Amino acid sequence: MPLLLHAAPLSGVGWFQHQGQGWDQVGALLLAFVLSSLIGLERQLRGKSAGLRTQSIVGTTSALLLLVGTYGFQDVLSDGVRLDPSRVAAQIVSGVGFLGAGLILTRHGAVRGLTTAASIWETAAIGMASGAGLPVLALVVSALHFVAIFGFSALARRLPGSRTVVAQVRVEYVDGRGALRGLISACTRAGWTVTTLQHESVSEDDPARVRVVLGLAGTRSTHQLVEVLAEVDGLLRAEPLEEEETE
């Protein structure tokens, strides 16, 4: 459905006489709003930073900007002035890129927020497709978003080594027996990378008893890691504190 340059106006007087304010354009904005809100709802339910409000605003605004670029300057067109809506589309992509970059974080050596940042870019494209009068493409990409998020997530969990986990493990060991060096080596052998090491306390009754928290990044369960650490000489206790799957 191409953009209709002579869409029927909402009203016959005043500002509403502009040919870019017909029901076709309103429908394009509503379609962008609904589809981007669906993606935002999915992000919101999964506890991501760019949720329902952000995604709906990005998608609807992208559609509006494309409509403005297409219809907003019709009154200045002449033989020497030509309209190029593709320039507006290119600027939308650039602007959304900065927004998505702000969502990418690095925590404990692992990159987070890539999927959410990509969804912002995707939402902008869906809004642009809606504003350009391409509702079928907008609907197809919206459907594919949920296939990628739910279908591929389930598939990725079954693939070996595809799940990146950020975790913390509290360990207590006897100082002076090389236990810490053994713990770090055991983590490496088990497929984990030690990203942080924080000393929590030293027992006043037993100065040789040391407690630290290891920040880890890997692809396996921390419960399996605890079983490996239990074999380290000098270890007194190992307790997983948190485990979080990154995107």
NUGU-268521 format. One line per 8 residues: number of its first residue (from 0); their letters; for each residue x, y, z of N, C-alpha, C, O. Coordinates in nm, 2 decimals, padded with zeros to 4 digits, m for minus. Example, Ala and Ser with C-alpha at 12.3 -4.5 7.8 and 13.67 -1.06 7.14 Angstrom:
<lozas>
0	as	01.32,m00.57,00.78,01.23,m00.45,00.78,01.32,m00.33,00.78,01.42,m00.33,00.85; 01.28,m00.22,00.71,01.37,m00.11,00.71,01.29,00.00,00.79,01.34,00.11,00.80
</lozas>
This chain:
<lozas>
0	mplllhaa	00.08,m00.12,00.00,00.00,00.00,00.00,00.09,00.12,00.00,00.14,00.16,00.11; 00.11,00.19,m00.11,00.20,00.30,m00.12,00.14,00.42,m00.05,00.01,00.43,m00.03; 00.22,00.52,m00.02,00.17,00.64,00.04,00.08,00.72,m00.06,00.11,00.73,m00.17; m00.03,00.77,m00.01,m00.13,00.84,m00.09,m00.10,00.99,m00.08,m00.13,01.04,00.03; m00.05,01.05,m00.18,m00.02,01.19,m00.17,m00.14,01.28,m00.17,m00.13,01.40,m00.14; m00.26,01.22,m00.21,m00.38,01.30,m00.22,m00.48,01.24,m00.13,m00.60,01.22,m00.17; m00.44,01.20,00.00,m00.54,01.14,00.09,m00.64,01.24,00.13,m00.62,01.36,00.13; m00.76,01.19,00.16,m00.87,01.28,00.20,m00.84,01.34,00.33,m00.80,01.27,00.43
8	plsgvgwf	m00.86,01.48,00.35,m00.83,01.55,00.47,m00.93,01.52,00.58,m01.04,01.47,00.55; m00.89,01.54,00.70,m00.98,01.51,00.81,m01.09,01.62,00.82,m01.21,01.59,00.86; m01.06,01.74,00.77,m01.16,01.85,00.78,m01.13,01.94,00.66,m01.03,01.93,00.60; m01.23,02.02,00.63,m01.21,02.10,00.51,m01.17,02.24,00.54,m01.16,02.33,00.45; m01.13,02.27,00.66,m01.10,02.41,00.70,m00.97,02.41,00.78,m00.93,02.31,00.84; m00.90,02.53,00.77,m00.78,02.55,00.86,m00.67,02.46,00.83,m00.64,02.41,00.72; m00.60,02.42,00.94,m00.48,02.34,00.93,m00.52,02.20,00.87,m00.43,02.14,00.81; m00.64,02.15,00.89,m00.67,02.02,00.84,m00.68,02.01,00.69,m00.71,01.90,00.64
16	qhqgqgwd	m00.67,02.12,00.62,m00.67,02.11,00.47,m00.54,02.05,00.41,m00.54,02.01,00.30; m00.44,02.04,00.50,m00.31,01.98,00.45,m00.33,01.84,00.40,m00.39,01.76,00.48; m00.28,01.80,00.29,m00.31,01.67,00.23,m00.24,01.56,00.30,m00.27,01.44,00.28; m00.14,01.59,00.39,m00.07,01.49,00.46,m00.14,01.45,00.59,m00.08,01.38,00.67; m00.26,01.50,00.62,m00.33,01.47,00.74,m00.46,01.39,00.72,m00.56,01.42,00.79; m00.46,01.30,00.63,m00.57,01.22,00.60,m00.58,01.09,00.70,m00.49,01.07,00.78; m00.69,01.02,00.68,m00.71,00.90,00.76,m00.60,00.79,00.73,m00.57,00.71,00.82; m00.55,00.79,00.61,m00.44,00.70,00.58,m00.32,00.72,00.67,m00.26,00.63,00.72
24	qvgallla	m00.29,00.85,00.70,m00.17,00.88,00.78,m00.20,00.85,00.93,m00.11,00.80,01.00; m00.32,00.88,00.97,m00.36,00.85,01.11,m00.36,00.69,01.13,m00.31,00.65,01.23; m00.40,00.62,01.03,m00.39,00.47,01.04,m00.25,00.42,01.05,m00.22,00.33,01.12; m00.16,00.49,00.97,m00.02,00.45,00.98,00.04,00.47,01.11,00.12,00.39,01.17; 00.00,00.59,01.17,00.05,00.62,01.31,00.00,00.52,01.41,00.07,00.47,01.50; m00.13,00.48,01.40,m00.19,00.39,01.49,m00.13,00.25,01.48,m00.10,00.18,01.58; m00.10,00.21,01.35,m00.04,00.08,01.33,00.10,00.08,01.39,00.14,m00.02,01.46; 00.18,00.18,01.37,00.31,00.19,01.43,00.30,00.19,01.59,00.38,00.12,01.65
32	fvlsslig	00.20,00.25,01.64,00.19,00.26,01.79,00.15,00.12,01.84,00.21,00.07,01.94; 00.06,00.05,01.78,00.02,m00.08,01.82,00.13,m00.18,01.81,00.16,m00.26,01.91; 00.20,m00.19,01.70,00.31,m00.29,01.68,00.43,m00.26,01.77,00.48,m00.35,01.83; 00.47,m00.14,01.79,00.58,m00.10,01.87,00.54,m00.13,02.02,00.63,m00.16,02.10; 00.42,m00.11,02.05,00.37,m00.13,02.19,00.38,m00.28,02.22,00.41,m00.32,02.34; 00.35,m00.37,02.13,00.36,m00.51,02.15,00.50,m00.55,02.18,00.53,m00.63,02.27; 00.60,m00.50,02.10,00.74,m00.53,02.13,00.78,m00.47,02.26,00.85,m00.54,02.34; 00.73,m00.35,02.29,00.76,m00.29,02.43,00.70,m00.37,02.54,00.77,m00.38,02.64
40	lerqlrgk	00.59,m00.43,02.52,00.52,m00.51,02.62,00.61,m00.64,02.65,00.63,m00.68,02.76; 00.66,m00.70,02.54,00.75,m00.81,02.56,00.87,m00.78,02.64,00.91,m00.85,02.73; 00.93,m00.66,02.61,01.05,m00.62,02.68,01.02,m00.59,02.82,01.10,m00.62,02.91; 00.90,m00.53,02.85,00.86,m00.49,02.98,00.84,m00.62,03.07,00.89,m00.62,03.18; 00.77,m00.72,03.01,00.75,m00.84,03.09,00.88,m00.91,03.12,00.88,m00.99,03.22; 00.98,m00.89,03.04,01.11,m00.96,03.06,01.20,m00.87,03.15,01.32,m00.91,03.17; 01.15,m00.76,03.20,01.23,m00.68,03.29,01.34,m00.60,03.23,01.44,m00.57,03.29; 01.33,m00.57,03.10,01.44,m00.50,03.03,01.42,m00.35,03.04,01.31,m00.30,03.08
48	saglrtqs	01.53,m00.27,03.02,01.53,m00.13,03.05,01.44,m00.05,02.95,01.37,00.05,03.00; 01.44,m00.08,02.83,01.35,m00.01,02.73,01.23,m00.09,02.71,01.22,m00.19,02.63; 01.12,m00.05,02.78,01.00,m00.13,02.78,00.89,m00.07,02.70,00.91,m00.02,02.59; 00.77,m00.08,02.76,00.65,m00.04,02.68,00.65,00.10,02.64,00.62,00.13,02.52; 00.68,00.19,02.73,00.68,00.34,02.70,00.78,00.37,02.59,00.75,00.44,02.50; 00.91,00.33,02.62,01.01,00.36,02.53,00.99,00.31,02.38,01.01,00.39,02.29; 00.95,00.19,02.37,00.94,00.13,02.24,00.82,00.19,02.17,00.83,00.21,02.05; 00.71,00.21,02.24,00.59,00.27,02.17,00.63,00.42,02.12,00.58,00.46,02.01
56	ivgttsal	00.70,00.49,02.20,00.74,00.63,02.16,00.83,00.62,02.04,00.81,00.70,01.95; 00.93,00.53,02.04,01.03,00.52,01.93,00.95,00.49,01.80,00.98,00.55,01.70; 00.87,00.39,01.81,00.80,00.34,01.69,00.70,00.45,01.63,00.70,00.47,01.51; 00.62,00.51,01.72,00.53,00.61,01.67,00.60,00.73,01.62,00.56,00.79,01.52; 00.70,00.77,01.69,00.78,00.89,01.65,00.85,00.87,01.51,00.85,00.96,01.43; 00.90,00.75,01.49,00.96,00.72,01.36,00.86,00.73,01.25,00.89,00.78,01.14; 00.74,00.68,01.27,00.64,00.69,01.17,00.60,00.83,01.14,00.59,00.87,01.03; 00.59,00.91,01.25,00.56,01.05,01.23,00.66,01.13,01.16,00.63,01.21,01.07
64	lllvgtyg	00.79,01.10,01.19,00.90,01.17,01.12,00.90,01.14,00.97,00.93,01.23,00.89; 00.87,01.02,00.94,00.87,00.98,00.80,00.75,01.04,00.73,00.77,01.09,00.61; 00.64,01.05,00.79,00.52,01.12,00.74,00.55,01.27,00.72,00.51,01.33,00.62; 00.62,01.33,00.82,00.65,01.47,00.80,00.74,01.49,00.69,00.73,01.59,00.61; 00.84,01.41,00.67,00.94,01.42,00.56,00.87,01.40,00.43,00.92,01.46,00.33; 00.76,01.32,00.43,00.69,01.29,00.30,00.59,01.40,00.26,00.58,01.44,00.15; 00.52,01.45,00.36,00.41,01.54,00.34,00.43,01.68,00.39,00.36,01.77,00.34; 00.52,01.70,00.48,00.53,01.83,00.55,00.58,01.94,00.47,00.56,02.06,00.51
72	fqdvlsdg	00.63,01.91,00.35,00.69,02.02,00.27,00.64,02.03,00.13,00.70,02.08,00.04; 00.52,01.97,00.12,00.45,01.97,m00.02,00.43,02.11,m00.07,00.43,02.14,m00.19; 00.41,02.21,00.02,00.37,02.34,m00.02,00.49,02.42,m00.08,00.48,02.53,m00.13; 00.61,02.37,m00.06,00.73,02.44,m00.10,00.79,02.38,m00.23,00.89,02.42,m00.28; 00.73,02.27,m00.28,00.78,02.20,m00.40,00.76,02.29,m00.52,00.66,02.36,m00.54; 00.86,02.28,m00.60,00.86,02.36,m00.73,00.95,02.29,m00.83,01.01,02.18,m00.80; 00.97,02.35,m00.95,01.06,02.29,m01.04,01.20,02.28,m00.99,01.28,02.19,m01.02; 01.24,02.38,m00.90,01.37,02.38,m00.85,01.39,02.32,m00.71,01.50,02.31,m00.66
80	vrldpsrv	01.28,02.28,m00.65,01.28,02.22,m00.52,01.22,02.08,m00.52,01.10,02.06,m00.57; 01.30,01.98,m00.48,01.25,01.84,m00.49,01.25,01.78,m00.35,01.33,01.82,m00.26; 01.16,01.69,m00.33,01.14,01.62,m00.20,01.21,01.49,m00.19,01.20,01.41,m00.29; 01.29,01.46,m00.09,01.36,01.33,m00.07,01.33,01.28,00.07,01.42,01.30,00.16; 01.22,01.20,00.09,01.19,01.15,00.22,01.30,01.05,00.27,01.31,01.02,00.39; 01.38,00.99,00.18,01.48,00.90,00.22,01.58,00.96,00.31,01.65,00.89,00.39; 01.60,01.09,00.30,01.70,01.16,00.39,01.65,01.16,00.53,01.73,01.14,00.63; 01.52,01.17,00.55,01.46,01.17,00.68,01.48,01.03,00.74,01.51,01.01,00.86
88	aaqivsgv	01.45,00.93,00.66,01.47,00.79,00.70,01.61,00.76,00.75,01.63,00.69,00.85; 01.71,00.81,00.68,01.85,00.79,00.71,01.88,00.86,00.85,01.96,00.80,00.93; 01.82,00.97,00.87,01.85,01.04,01.00,01.78,00.97,01.12,01.83,00.97,01.23; 01.67,00.91,01.09,01.60,00.83,01.20,01.69,00.72,01.24,01.71,00.69,01.36; 01.75,00.65,01.14,01.84,00.53,01.17,01.96,00.58,01.26,01.99,00.51,01.35; 02.01,00.69,01.22,02.13,00.74,01.29,02.09,00.78,01.44,02.16,00.75,01.53; 01.98,00.85,01.45,01.94,00.89,01.58,01.90,00.78,01.67,01.94,00.78,01.79; 01.84,00.68,01.62,01.80,00.56,01.70,01.93,00.48,01.74,01.93,00.42,01.85
96	gflgagli	02.03,00.49,01.66,02.16,00.42,01.69,02.22,00.48,01.82,02.27,00.40,01.90; 02.21,00.61,01.84,02.26,00.67,01.97,02.18,00.62,02.08,02.23,00.59,02.19; 02.05,00.61,02.07,01.96,00.57,02.17,01.99,00.42,02.21,01.99,00.39,02.33; 02.01,00.34,02.11,02.04,00.20,02.14,02.17,00.18,02.21,02.19,00.09,02.29; 02.27,00.26,02.17,02.40,00.25,02.23,02.40,00.28,02.38,02.48,00.22,02.46; 02.31,00.37,02.42,02.30,00.40,02.57,02.24,00.28,02.65,02.25,00.29,02.77; 02.18,00.18,02.58,02.12,00.07,02.65,02.22,m00.05,02.67,02.19,m00.14,02.75; 02.34,m00.04,02.61,02.43,m00.15,02.61,02.53,m00.12,02.73,02.59,m00.02,02.74
104	ltrhgavr	02.53,m00.22,02.82,02.61,m00.21,02.94,02.71,m00.32,02.95,02.69,m00.43,02.89; 02.82,m00.30,03.03,02.91,m00.41,03.06,02.91,m00.43,03.21,02.94,m00.33,03.28; 02.88,m00.55,03.25,02.88,m00.58,03.39,02.96,m00.71,03.42,02.93,m00.81,03.36; 03.05,m00.70,03.51,03.13,m00.81,03.54,03.19,m00.88,03.42,03.20,m01.00,03.41; 03.23,m00.80,03.32,03.30,m00.86,03.21,03.21,m00.91,03.10,03.25,m00.96,03.00; 03.08,m00.90,03.12,02.98,m00.95,03.02,02.90,m00.83,02.97,02.87,m00.74,03.04; 02.87,m00.84,02.84,02.80,m00.74,02.77,02.65,m00.76,02.78,02.60,m00.88,02.76; 02.57,m00.66,02.82,02.43,m00.67,02.85,02.36,m00.57,02.77,02.41,m00.46,02.74
112	glttaasi	02.23,m00.60,02.73,02.15,m00.50,02.67,02.15,m00.50,02.51,02.09,m00.42,02.45; 02.22,m00.59,02.45,02.23,m00.60,02.31,02.10,m00.62,02.24,02.06,m00.56,02.14; 02.02,m00.72,02.30,01.89,m00.75,02.24,01.80,m00.63,02.25,01.72,m00.60,02.16; 01.80,m00.57,02.37,01.71,m00.45,02.39,01.75,m00.34,02.29,01.66,m00.27,02.24; 01.88,m00.31,02.28,01.92,m00.21,02.18,01.88,m00.24,02.04,01.84,m00.16,01.97; 01.89,m00.37,02.00,01.85,m00.41,01.87,01.70,m00.40,01.85,01.65,m00.36,01.74; 01.63,m00.42,01.96,01.48,m00.41,01.95,01.44,m00.26,01.93,01.34,m00.23,01.86; 01.52,m00.17,01.99,01.49,m00.03,01.96,01.51,00.01,01.81,01.42,00.08,01.75
120	wetaaigm	01.61,m00.04,01.76,01.64,m00.02,01.61,01.53,m00.09,01.53,01.48,m00.03,01.43; 01.48,m00.21,01.57,01.38,m00.28,01.50,01.25,m00.20,01.51,01.17,m00.19,01.41; 01.22,m00.15,01.63,01.09,m00.08,01.65,01.09,00.05,01.56,00.98,00.08,01.50; 01.20,00.12,01.55,01.21,00.23,01.46,01.18,00.19,01.32,01.11,00.26,01.24; 01.24,00.08,01.27,01.21,00.03,01.14,01.07,00.00,01.11,01.01,00.03,01.01; 01.00,m00.06,01.22,00.86,m00.10,01.20,00.78,00.03,01.19,00.68,00.04,01.11; 00.81,00.13,01.27,00.74,00.26,01.26,00.76,00.33,01.13,00.67,00.38,01.07; 00.88,00.32,01.07,00.91,00.38,00.94,00.83,00.30,00.83,00.78,00.37,00.74
128	asgaglpv	00.82,00.17,00.84,00.75,00.09,00.75,00.60,00.13,00.75,00.53,00.14,00.65; 00.55,00.15,00.88,00.41,00.19,00.89,00.39,00.33,00.83,00.29,00.35,00.76; 00.48,00.42,00.86,00.46,00.56,00.80,00.48,00.56,00.65,00.42,00.65,00.59; 00.56,00.47,00.60,00.58,00.47,00.45,00.47,00.40,00.38,00.47,00.38,00.26; 00.36,00.35,00.45,00.25,00.28,00.38,00.29,00.14,00.35,00.24,00.09,00.25; 00.37,00.07,00.43,00.40,m00.07,00.41,00.36,m00.15,00.53,00.44,m00.21,00.60; 00.23,m00.16,00.55,00.18,m00.23,00.67,00.21,m00.38,00.67,00.24,m00.44,00.78; 00.22,m00.44,00.56,00.24,m00.59,00.55,00.39,m00.62,00.60,00.41,m00.71,00.68
136	lalvvsal	00.48,m00.53,00.56,00.62,m00.55,00.61,00.63,m00.52,00.75,00.70,m00.60,00.83; 00.56,m00.42,00.80,00.56,m00.39,00.95,00.51,m00.51,01.03,00.56,m00.54,01.13; 00.40,m00.57,00.98,00.33,m00.68,01.05,00.43,m00.80,01.05,00.44,m00.87,01.15; 00.49,m00.83,00.94,00.58,m00.95,00.93,00.70,m00.93,01.02,00.73,m01.03,01.09; 00.76,m00.82,01.02,00.88,m00.80,01.11,00.84,m00.80,01.26,00.91,m00.86,01.34; 00.72,m00.75,01.29,00.67,m00.76,01.43,00.65,m00.91,01.47,00.69,m00.95,01.58; 00.60,m00.99,01.38,00.58,m01.13,01.41,00.71,m01.20,01.42,00.73,m01.28,01.51; 00.81,m01.17,01.33,00.94,m01.23,01.34,01.01,m01.19,01.47,01.10,m01.27,01.52
144	hfvaifgf	00.98,m01.07,01.52,01.04,m01.04,01.65,01.01,m01.14,01.76,01.10,m01.18,01.83; 00.89,m01.18,01.77,00.85,m01.28,01.87,00.90,m01.42,01.84,00.93,m01.49,01.93; 00.92,m01.45,01.71,00.98,m01.58,01.68,01.13,m01.58,01.72,01.17,m01.68,01.78; 01.20,m01.46,01.70,01.34,m01.46,01.74,01.35,m01.46,01.89,01.44,m01.53,01.95; 01.27,m01.39,01.96,01.28,m01.38,02.11,01.24,m01.51,02.18,01.32,m01.56,02.26; 01.13,m01.56,02.15,01.08,m01.68,02.22,01.13,m01.81,02.15,01.18,m01.90,02.22; 01.12,m01.82,02.02,01.17,m01.94,01.95,01.32,m01.96,01.96,01.36,m02.07,02.00; 01.40,m01.86,01.93,01.54,m01.87,01.93,01.60,m01.88,02.08,01.70,m01.94,02.10
152	salarrlp	01.53,m01.82,02.17,01.57,m01.83,02.31,01.56,m01.97,02.36,01.65,m02.02,02.43; 01.45,m02.04,02.33,01.43,m02.18,02.37,01.54,m02.26,02.30,01.59,m02.36,02.35; 01.56,m02.23,02.17,01.66,m02.31,02.10,01.80,m02.29,02.15,01.88,m02.38,02.16; 01.84,m02.16,02.19,01.97,m02.13,02.23,02.00,m02.20,02.37,02.11,m02.24,02.39; 01.90,m02.22,02.45,01.92,m02.28,02.58,01.96,m02.43,02.56,02.02,m02.49,02.65; 01.92,m02.49,02.45,01.96,m02.63,02.42,02.09,m02.65,02.35,02.14,m02.76,02.34; 02.15,m02.54,02.30,02.28,m02.55,02.24,02.39,m02.54,02.34,02.39,m02.45,02.42; 02.49,m02.63,02.33,02.60,m02.62,02.43,02.68,m02.49,02.41,02.72,m02.46,02.30
160	gsrtvvaq	02.71,m02.43,02.52,02.80,m02.32,02.52,02.74,m02.19,02.47,02.82,m02.09,02.45; 02.61,m02.18,02.45,02.55,m02.06,02.39,02.49,m01.97,02.50,02.46,m01.85,02.47; 02.48,m02.01,02.62,02.43,m01.93,02.73,02.54,m01.87,02.81,02.62,m01.94,02.87; 02.54,m01.73,02.82,02.64,m01.66,02.90,02.57,m01.62,03.03,02.47,m01.56,03.03; 02.64,m01.66,03.14,02.58,m01.64,03.27,02.68,m01.55,03.35,02.80,m01.58,03.35; 02.63,m01.45,03.42,02.70,m01.37,03.51,02.67,m01.42,03.65,02.55,m01.42,03.69; 02.76,m01.45,03.73,02.73,m01.51,03.86,02.83,m01.46,03.97,02.94,m01.40,03.94; 02.79,m01.48,04.09,02.88,m01.45,04.21,02.88,m01.58,04.30,02.77,m01.64,04.32
168	vrveyvdg	03.00,m01.61,04.35,03.01,m01.72,04.45,03.09,m01.67,04.57,03.20,m01.62,04.55; 03.04,m01.69,04.69,03.11,m01.66,04.81,03.19,m01.78,04.85,03.13,m01.89,04.87; 03.31,m01.77,04.88,03.40,m01.88,04.92,03.47,m01.84,05.05,03.51,m01.73,05.08; 03.49,m01.94,05.13,03.57,m01.93,05.25,03.68,m02.03,05.25,03.66,m02.15,05.21; 03.80,m01.99,05.28,03.92,m02.08,05.26,04.02,m02.05,05.37,04.02,m01.94,05.44; 04.11,m02.14,05.39,04.22,m02.12,05.48,04.34,m02.05,05.42,04.39,m02.10,05.32; 04.38,m01.93,05.47,04.48,m01.86,05.41,04.62,m01.92,05.43,04.64,m02.00,05.53; 04.71,m01.90,05.34,04.84,m01.95,05.35,04.86,m02.09,05.29,04.97,m02.15,05.31
176	rgalrgli	04.76,m02.14,05.23,04.78,m02.28,05.18,04.76,m02.28,05.02,04.74,m02.39,04.96; 04.76,m02.16,04.96,04.74,m02.16,04.82,04.60,m02.18,04.77,04.58,m02.22,04.65; 04.50,m02.17,04.86,04.36,m02.20,04.83,04.31,m02.11,04.72,04.24,m02.15,04.63; 04.34,m01.98,04.73,04.28,m01.88,04.64,04.33,m01.91,04.50,04.26,m01.91,04.40; 04.46,m01.94,04.49,04.52,m01.97,04.35,04.45,m02.10,04.30,04.42,m02.11,04.18; 04.43,m02.19,04.39,04.36,m02.32,04.34,04.22,m02.29,04.30,04.17,m02.36,04.21; 04.15,m02.20,04.37,04.01,m02.17,04.34,04.00,m02.11,04.20,03.91,m02.14,04.12; 04.09,m02.01,04.17,04.09,m01.94,04.04,04.12,m02.04,03.93,04.06,m02.04,03.82
184	sactragw	04.21,m02.13,03.95,04.25,m02.23,03.85,04.13,m02.32,03.83,04.10,m02.36,03.72; 04.06,m02.36,03.94,03.95,m02.45,03.92,03.84,m02.38,03.84,03.77,m02.45,03.76; 03.81,m02.25,03.87,03.71,m02.18,03.79,03.74,m02.18,03.64,03.66,m02.20,03.56; 03.87,m02.16,03.61,03.91,m02.15,03.47,03.90,m02.29,03.40,03.85,m02.30,03.29; 03.93,m02.40,03.48,03.92,m02.53,03.42,03.77,m02.57,03.40,03.74,m02.64,03.31; 03.68,m02.51,03.48,03.54,m02.54,03.47,03.47,m02.46,03.37,03.35,m02.47,03.35; 03.55,m02.37,03.30,03.49,m02.29,03.19,03.44,m02.15,03.23,03.36,m02.09,03.16; 03.48,m02.11,03.35,03.44,m01.98,03.40,03.56,m01.88,03.40,03.68,m01.92,03.41
192	tvttlqhe	03.53,m01.75,03.39,03.63,m01.64,03.39,03.60,m01.56,03.52,03.49,m01.51,03.54; 03.70,m01.55,03.60,03.69,m01.47,03.72,03.71,m01.32,03.68,03.81,m01.28,03.64; 03.60,m01.24,03.70,03.60,m01.10,03.66,03.63,m01.01,03.77,03.68,m00.90,03.75; 03.58,m01.04,03.89,03.61,m00.96,04.01,03.64,m01.05,04.13,03.60,m01.16,04.13; 03.71,m00.99,04.22,03.74,m01.06,04.35,03.73,m00.96,04.46,03.81,m00.86,04.47; 03.64,m00.98,04.55,03.61,m00.89,04.66,03.62,m00.95,04.80,03.56,m01.05,04.82; 03.71,m00.90,04.88,03.73,m00.96,05.01,03.62,m00.91,05.10,03.59,m00.79,05.11; 03.55,m01.00,05.17,03.44,m00.96,05.26,03.48,m00.94,05.40,03.46,m00.84,05.46
200	svseddpa	03.55,m01.04,05.45,03.59,m01.03,05.59,03.70,m01.14,05.62,03.72,m01.23,05.55; 03.76,m01.12,05.74,03.85,m01.21,05.80,03.81,m01.24,05.94,03.78,m01.15,06.02; 03.80,m01.37,05.98,03.75,m01.40,06.11,03.84,m01.35,06.22,03.96,m01.38,06.21; 03.79,m01.28,06.32,03.87,m01.23,06.43,03.92,m01.35,06.51,04.03,m01.35,06.57; 03.84,m01.45,06.53,03.87,m01.57,06.61,03.97,m01.66,06.53,04.06,m01.72,06.60; 03.97,m01.65,06.40,04.06,m01.74,06.32,04.11,m01.65,06.21,04.05,m01.66,06.10; 04.22,m01.58,06.22,04.27,m01.49,06.11,04.30,m01.56,05.99,04.31,m01.50,05.88; 04.32,m01.69,05.99,04.36,m01.77,05.87,04.23,m01.80,05.79,04.24,m01.85,05.68
208	rvrvvlgl	04.11,m01.77,05.84,03.99,m01.80,05.77,03.95,m01.68,05.69,03.91,m01.57,05.75; 03.95,m01.68,05.56,03.92,m01.57,05.48,03.80,m01.59,05.39,03.77,m01.71,05.35; 03.72,m01.49,05.38,03.60,m01.50,05.30,03.60,m01.39,05.18,03.63,m01.28,05.21; 03.58,m01.44,05.06,03.58,m01.35,04.94,03.46,m01.39,04.85,03.41,m01.49,04.86; 03.43,m01.29,04.77,03.32,m01.31,04.67,03.38,m01.30,04.53,03.45,m01.20,04.49; 03.37,m01.41,04.46,03.42,m01.42,04.32,03.31,m01.38,04.22,03.20,m01.44,04.22; 03.34,m01.28,04.13,03.25,m01.25,04.02,03.29,m01.33,03.90,03.41,m01.33,03.86; 03.20,m01.40,03.84,03.23,m01.50,03.74,03.14,m01.47,03.61,03.03,m01.42,03.62
216	agtrsthq	03.20,m01.51,03.50,03.12,m01.51,03.37,03.15,m01.65,03.30,03.27,m01.68,03.29; 03.05,m01.72,03.26,03.07,m01.85,03.20,02.94,m01.89,03.13,02.85,m01.81,03.11; 02.94,m02.02,03.10,02.83,m02.08,03.02,02.76,m02.19,03.10,02.68,m02.26,03.04; 02.80,m02.22,03.22,02.74,m02.33,03.29,02.68,m02.29,03.42,02.67,m02.17,03.45; 02.62,m02.39,03.49,02.55,m02.36,03.62,02.65,m02.34,03.73,02.75,m02.41,03.74; 02.63,m02.24,03.82,02.72,m02.22,03.94,02.71,m02.34,04.03,02.81,m02.37,04.10; 02.60,m02.42,04.03,02.60,m02.54,04.12,02.70,m02.64,04.07,02.76,m02.71,04.16; 02.72,m02.65,03.94,02.83,m02.74,03.89,02.96,m02.69,03.93,03.05,m02.77,03.96
224	lvevlaev	02.98,m02.56,03.93,03.11,m02.50,03.97,03.14,m02.53,04.12,03.25,m02.55,04.15; 03.04,m02.52,04.20,03.06,m02.54,04.35,03.11,m02.68,04.37,03.19,m02.70,04.46; 03.06,m02.78,04.29,03.11,m02.92,04.31,03.26,m02.92,04.27,03.33,m03.00,04.33; 03.30,m02.85,04.17,03.44,m02.85,04.13,03.52,m02.78,04.24,03.63,m02.83,04.27; 03.48,m02.67,04.29,03.55,m02.60,04.39,03.57,m02.68,04.52,03.67,m02.66,04.59; 03.47,m02.76,04.55,03.48,m02.84,04.67,03.60,m02.93,04.68,03.64,m02.98,04.79; 03.66,m02.96,04.56,03.78,m03.04,04.56,03.91,m02.97,04.58,04.02,m03.03,04.59; 03.90,m02.83,04.59,04.02,m02.75,04.61,04.07,m02.76,04.76,03.99,m02.75,04.85
232	dgllraep	04.20,m02.79,04.78,04.25,m02.80,04.91,04.25,m02.67,04.99,04.29,m02.57,04.93; 04.20,m02.67,05.10,04.19,m02.55,05.19,04.06,m02.48,05.18,04.03,m02.39,05.26; 03.97,m02.52,05.09,03.83,m02.46,05.08,03.75,m02.50,05.20,03.74,m02.62,05.23; 03.68,m02.41,05.27,03.60,m02.44,05.38,03.45,m02.44,05.34,03.37,m02.52,05.38; 03.41,m02.34,05.25,03.27,m02.33,05.21,03.26,m02.26,05.07,03.34,m02.16,05.05; 03.17,m02.30,04.99,03.14,m02.23,04.86,02.99,m02.22,04.85,02.92,m02.32,04.86; 02.95,m02.09,04.82,02.80,m02.07,04.82,02.77,m01.98,04.70,02.82,m01.86,04.70; 02.69,m02.02,04.61,02.65,m01.93,04.50,02.55,m01.82,04.55,02.46,m01.85,04.62
240	leeeete	02.58,m01.70,04.51,02.50,m01.59,04.55,02.39,m01.55,04.45,02.27,m01.53,04.49; 02.43,m01.54,04.33,02.33,m01.50,04.22,02.38,m01.55,04.09,02.50,m01.57,04.07; 02.29,m01.57,04.00,02.32,m01.62,03.87,02.22,m01.55,03.77,02.10,m01.56,03.79; 02.27,m01.49,03.67,02.18,m01.41,03.58,02.23,m01.44,03.44,02.35,m01.42,03.40; 02.14,m01.47,03.35,02.17,m01.49,03.21,02.17,m01.36,03.14,02.08,m01.28,03.15; 02.27,m01.34,03.06,02.28,m01.21,02.98,02.23,m01.24,02.84,02.19,m01.35,02.80; 02.21,m01.12,02.77,02.15,m01.13,02.64,02.26,m01.16,02.53,02.23,m01.16,02.42
</lozas>
